[in-house]
Amino acid sequence: MKKHSTLHKLAITLGKDPKRALMKLIQGGLLFLFGALMILVSERVLTASMTQEIVALLGLFVAGAGAIWSLIGYLSMSILRIYHMLNRED
């Protein structure tokens, strides 16, 4: 039961502020694009070496973090916002 209340509080907190959710969505998208750019640069500019692979792996991590951050922003804007509106106690 405690886990449910923790998830409920998290959903209410994330769904309250649509401006913050939009900022998370935009930041996540930009972070994803930066990671994709790192992968592209490592492919096109760097010669085949261990450095190229490390830069590409770092770009993959950055792009993955951006995708997750953007997903959190999107969910906060849509699903959690609806959940917040249905469960508010006004």
RAGIGI-V25793 format. One record per pair of residues at least 12 apart in sequence whose C-alpha atoms are under 10 Angstrom apart, sorted by the first residue. I is the first residue (numbers start at 1). J is the second residue. Records with the same first field share a line. If there is no record, write none. Layout:
I->J + J
This chain:
8->80 + 83 + 84 + 87
9->84
10->80
11->75 + 76 + 79 + 80 + 81 + 83 + 84
12->76 + 80 + 81 + 82 + 83 + 84 + 85 + 87 + 88
13->76 + 80 + 81 + 84
14->72 + 73 + 75 + 76 + 77 + 80 + 81 + 84
15->73 + 75 + 76 + 77 + 78 + 79 + 80 + 81 + 82 + 83 + 84 + 85
16->76 + 77 + 80 + 81 + 82 + 83 + 84 + 85 + 88
17->76 + 77 + 81
18->73 + 74 + 76 + 77 + 78 + 80 + 81
19->73 + 76 + 77
20->73 + 76 + 77
21->69 + 70 + 71 + 72 + 73 + 74 + 75 + 76 + 77 + 78 + 81
22->70 + 72 + 73 + 74 + 76 + 77
23->70 + 73 + 74
24->66 + 68 + 69 + 70 + 71 + 72 + 73 + 74 + 76 + 77
25->66 + 67 + 68 + 69 + 70 + 71 + 72 + 73 + 74 + 75 + 76 + 77
26->66 + 69 + 70 + 73 + 74
27->66 + 67 + 69 + 70 + 73
28->62 + 63 + 64 + 65 + 66 + 67 + 68 + 69 + 70 + 71 + 72 + 73 + 74
29->63 + 65 + 66 + 67 + 68 + 69 + 70 + 71 + 73
30->63 + 66 + 67 + 70
31->59 + 62 + 63 + 64 + 65 + 66 + 67 + 68 + 69 + 70
32->59 + 60 + 61 + 62 + 63 + 64 + 65 + 66 + 67 + 68 + 69 + 70
33->59 + 62 + 63 + 66 + 67
34->59 + 60 + 62 + 63 + 66
35->55 + 56 + 57 + 58 + 59 + 60 + 61 + 62 + 63 + 64 + 65 + 66 + 67
36->56 + 59 + 60 + 61 + 62 + 63 + 64 + 66
37->56 + 59 + 60 + 63
38->52 + 55 + 56 + 57 + 58 + 59 + 60 + 62 + 63
39->52 + 53 + 54 + 55 + 56 + 57 + 58 + 59 + 60 + 62 + 63
40->55 + 56 + 59
41->55 + 56 + 59
42->54 + 55 + 56 + 57 + 59
43->55 + 56
